[in-house]
Amino acid sequence: MKKDIHPEWYPEAQVICSCGATYTMGATQEVIRTDICSACHPFFTGEQRIVDTEGQVERFMRRLERRQELIETEEKRQSKKQRRREKRAIIEIVQEEGDQEEEPEVAD
């Protein structure tokens, strides 16, 4: 091995996870902090857990809520349009029937 090109090796380096688990292993850094380890990773634990980094999950949930609100308002708007169309159709039918009754009958 060449001298002075390799990083310093710490045989007793501490790895600390956000779940509270700590491990001792060899590494080039004295202390390593991590978000997920084998004790809390969903693959190993079998549970569903969302790790929120920088509010990404919250932004996604807000987007979903906005989308749902837009869908609901569009449905309300469409139902109002449908009711207006139905009213117009009823009025037109009634007017047509009224026009037919008013026509004088031609006597032969």
C-alpha positions in Angstrom: 0.0 0.0 0.0 1.1 3.5 -0.7 1.7 5.7 2.2 -0.5 8.8 3.0 -3.2 8.2 0.4 -5.7 6.2 2.4 -8.2 7.7 4.9 -7.8 7.0 8.6 -9.5 3.8 9.7 -11.6 3.7 12.9 -12.1 0.0 13.9 -14.6 1.1 16.7 -16.7 3.5 14.7 -20.2 4.1 16.0 -23.2 3.9 13.7 -26.3 5.6 15.2 -29.8 5.3 13.6 -32.7 7.7 14.1 -34.7 4.8 15.7 -32.1 4.7 18.5 -30.2 1.6 17.5 -26.4 1.8 17.7 -23.8 -0.5 16.1 -20.0 -0.7 16.3 -18.1 -1.5 13.2 -15.0 -0.4 11.2 -15.3 2.7 9.1 -13.5 5.8 7.8 -15.6 8.1 9.9 -15.7 8.0 13.7 -19.5 8.6 14.0 -22.0 7.8 11.3 -25.7 8.9 11.7 -28.3 7.3 9.5 -32.1 7.5 9.0 -32.8 3.8 8.5 -31.1 0.7 9.6 -31.9 -3.1 9.6 -33.8 -2.7 12.9 -36.3 -0.2 11.5 -36.4 -0.7 7.7 -39.8 -1.8 6.5 -38.3 -4.7 4.5 -36.9 -6.3 7.6 -39.7 -5.4 10.0 -42.6 -6.1 7.7 -44.5 -2.9 8.7 -45.4 0.0 6.5 -43.7 3.2 7.5 -43.2 6.4 5.5 -39.9 8.2 6.1 -40.6 11.9 5.5 -37.5 13.7 4.1 -37.9 17.4 3.9 -41.7 17.4 3.9 -42.2 15.5 0.7 -45.0 13.3 2.1 -46.8 16.4 3.5 -46.6 18.1 0.1 -47.9 15.0 -1.7 -50.8 14.7 0.8 -51.7 18.4 0.2 -51.7 17.8 -3.5 -54.0 14.9 -3.1 -56.4 17.0 -1.0 -56.4 19.8 -3.5 -57.1 17.3 -6.3 -60.0 15.8 -4.4 -61.4 19.3 -3.7 -61.2 20.2 -7.4 -62.9 16.9 -8.4 -65.8 17.6 -5.9 -66.3 21.2 -7.2 -66.3 20.0 -10.8 -68.9 17.3 -9.9 -71.1 20.0 -8.2 -70.7 22.2 -11.3 -71.7 19.4 -13.6 -74.7 18.4 -11.5 -75.9 22.1 -11.6 -75.5 22.1 -15.4 -77.4 18.8 -15.6 -80.3 20.2 -13.5 -80.5 23.3 -15.6 -80.6 21.2 -18.8 -83.4 19.0 -17.3 -85.4 22.1 -16.4 -85.0 23.5 -19.9 -86.1 20.2 -21.4 -89.2 20.1 -19.3 -90.1 23.7 -20.1 -89.6 23.0 -23.9 -91.8 19.9 -23.7 -94.6 21.9 -21.8 -94.3 24.7 -24.4 -94.6 22.3 -27.3 -97.7 20.7 -25.8 -99.2 24.1 -25.2 -98.5 25.1 -28.8 -100.1 22.0 -30.1 -103.3 22.6 -28.1 -103.6 26.2 -29.3 -103.5 25.3 -33.0 -107.1 25.6 -34.4 -108.5 22.5 -35.9 -109.4 22.8 -39.5 -113.0 21.7 -40.2 -113.6 19.9 -43.5 
